[in-house]
């Protein structure tokens, strides 16, 4: 039972301690995966609304980008830099 596991991990046998054990276990084991394109306004807007999406994330690219996609993104940002 969860009570035995909590006791084994040094938590007291009361309601508050068991709930704290539950919360600690969830925090340690819960992982979320959000999949979205890093290109476009939607990602930029979400990044401003929820800065932890950017500052607390790991970017993992599963597939190599095609050369024309990389060139397109680079050109888009280079044009904006040249306009400034």
Order of alpha helices (4+ residues) and beta strands (2+ residues): alpha-alpha-alpha-alpha-alpha
